[in-house]
């Protein structure tokens, strides 16, 4: 099976679905204990969606016509069997601000991978990647603050002194 991965590193060039894919790649699965981020199965072929990197016409001949195959879908599920939401990209639950914050972190992680020519190597990590991935998770001390904008809070009674 063949799937695409977004090559863009600019937030404006990514719709919410593509940003969710980038987030999920760098966020541990919330269902599995061993999955450290969305990744393809070994038998899946991942290609960049970068249209500026189209192969030459000679190379196209060996693959046949794009019209025969249709458009290659984006990666939407992990080899662990879970989806983007299960990998920390559940925008309705996170809220828009947290989703966009995680998206910026994921884009920066992809930039680091691109710098070392490892953007399509889903198993590659180094110290910088591991360190930056820690920012994908909201610290428990800020958990209450993250939900301030997602639902109206009832006024709390003031404690009596």
C-alpha positions as CSV (number, residue, x, y, z in Angstrom):
1,X,0.0,0.0,0.0
2,X,1.1,3.5,-0.8
3,X,0.4,6.6,1.3
4,X,1.4,10.2,1.2
5,X,2.9,12.4,4.0
6,X,2.8,16.2,3.8
7,X,6.0,17.8,2.8
8,X,4.9,21.4,3.8
9,X,6.4,23.1,6.8
10,X,4.3,26.2,6.8
11,X,1.1,26.1,8.9
12,X,-0.8,28.0,6.2
13,X,-0.1,25.3,3.7
14,X,-1.6,22.6,5.9
15,X,-5.3,22.0,6.4
16,X,-6.4,20.6,9.8
17,X,-6.3,17.0,8.6
18,X,-2.7,17.3,7.4
19,X,-1.7,19.1,10.6
20,X,-3.3,16.3,12.6
21,X,-1.2,13.8,10.7
22,X,2.0,15.7,11.6
23,X,0.9,15.9,15.2
24,X,0.0,12.2,15.4
25,X,3.4,11.2,13.9
26,X,5.1,12.7,16.9
27,X,2.6,11.9,19.7
28,X,2.6,8.5,21.5
29,X,-0.5,6.4,21.1
30,X,-3.0,7.0,23.9
31,X,-4.3,3.4,23.6
32,X,-1.1,1.4,23.1
33,X,1.7,1.3,25.7
34,X,4.5,0.7,23.2
35,X,3.6,2.9,20.2
36,X,5.7,6.2,20.4
37,X,4.0,7.9,17.4
38,X,2.0,7.2,14.3
39,X,4.0,5.1,11.9
40,X,3.4,3.0,8.8
41,X,3.5,-0.8,8.7
42,X,6.7,-2.2,7.2
43,X,4.9,-3.1,4.0
44,X,3.5,0.4,3.4
45,X,5.3,2.8,1.1
46,X,5.3,6.4,2.2
47,X,5.9,9.2,-0.3
48,X,5.9,13.0,0.1
49,X,3.0,14.9,-1.4
50,X,5.5,17.6,-2.7
51,X,4.4,18.3,-6.3
52,X,7.6,20.3,-6.9
53,X,9.5,17.0,-6.6
54,X,7.7,15.2,-9.4
55,X,9.8,12.5,-11.1
56,X,10.9,12.9,-14.7
57,X,8.9,11.4,-17.5
58,X,11.3,8.6,-17.9
59,X,10.7,7.5,-14.3
60,X,7.0,7.8,-14.7
61,X,6.9,5.2,-17.5
62,X,7.9,2.4,-15.0
63,X,4.9,3.2,-12.7
64,X,2.2,3.7,-15.3
65,X,-0.3,6.5,-15.5
66,X,-1.6,8.4,-12.5
67,X,-5.0,8.2,-14.1
68,X,-5.0,4.4,-13.7
69,X,-4.4,4.5,-10.0
70,X,-6.1,7.6,-8.8
71,X,-4.7,9.9,-6.1
72,X,-2.6,8.3,-3.4
73,X,-4.3,8.8,0.0
74,X,-2.7,10.3,3.0
75,X,-1.6,8.1,5.9
76,X,-4.5,8.1,8.4
77,X,-3.9,5.1,10.5
78,X,-0.9,3.8,12.4
79,X,0.5,0.3,12.1
80,X,-0.7,-0.2,15.7
81,X,-4.2,0.0,14.3
82,X,-5.2,3.3,15.9
83,X,-6.0,6.6,14.2
84,X,-4.9,10.2,14.3
85,X,-7.2,11.0,17.3
86,X,-5.6,8.2,19.3
87,X,-2.2,9.8,18.6
88,X,-2.9,13.1,20.3
89,X,-4.6,15.0,17.4
90,X,-8.2,15.1,18.6
91,X,-8.9,18.8,18.0
92,X,-12.5,18.7,19.5
93,X,-11.1,17.4,22.7
94,X,-7.9,19.5,22.8
95,X,-9.4,22.8,21.7
96,X,-8.2,24.9,18.8
97,X,-5.4,26.7,20.6
98,X,-3.8,23.4,21.9
99,X,-4.3,21.7,18.5
100,X,-2.4,24.6,16.8
101,X,0.3,24.6,19.5
102,X,0.9,20.9,19.0
103,X,0.9,21.5,15.2
104,X,3.7,24.1,15.5
105,X,5.7,21.6,17.6
106,X,5.1,18.9,15.0
107,X,6.1,21.2,12.2
108,X,9.4,22.0,14.0
109,X,10.0,18.3,14.5
110,X,9.5,17.6,10.8
111,X,11.9,20.5,10.0
112,X,14.6,18.8,12.2
113,X,14.0,15.5,10.4
114,X,14.2,17.2,7.0
115,X,17.5,18.8,8.0
116,X,19.0,15.3,8.5
117,X,17.2,13.8,5.4
118,X,15.0,11.6,7.6
119,X,11.5,13.0,7.0
120,X,10.2,9.7,5.8
121,X,12.0,7.6,8.3
122,X,9.3,7.1,11.0
123,X,11.6,5.2,13.3
124,X,14.4,7.8,13.5
125,X,14.9,9.8,16.7
126,X,17.7,11.7,18.1
127,X,18.2,13.7,21.3
128,X,16.7,16.9,19.8
129,X,13.6,15.0,18.6
130,X,13.0,13.2,21.9
131,X,13.4,16.5,23.8
132,X,11.0,18.4,21.5
133,X,8.4,15.6,21.6
134,X,8.0,16.3,25.3
135,X,6.3,19.5,24.3
136,X,3.5,17.5,22.6
137,X,2.0,16.7,26.0
138,X,0.3,19.2,28.3
139,X,1.9,19.1,31.8
140,X,-0.6,18.0,34.5
141,X,-0.1,21.4,36.2
142,X,-1.5,23.2,33.2
143,X,-4.3,20.7,32.5
144,X,-6.9,22.9,34.0
145,X,-5.7,26.0,32.1
146,X,-6.0,24.1,28.8
147,X,-9.7,23.7,29.2
148,X,-10.6,27.3,30.1
149,X,-11.5,28.2,26.6
150,X,-13.2,24.9,25.6
151,X,-16.2,25.2,27.9
152,X,-17.7,27.9,30.1
153,X,-16.9,27.4,33.7
154,X,-19.4,27.9,36.5
155,X,-18.4,30.6,39.0
156,X,-16.7,29.1,42.0
157,X,-17.9,30.0,45.5
158,X,-15.2,31.9,47.4
159,X,-13.8,30.2,50.4
160,X,-14.8,31.7,53.7
161,X,-11.9,33.1,55.8
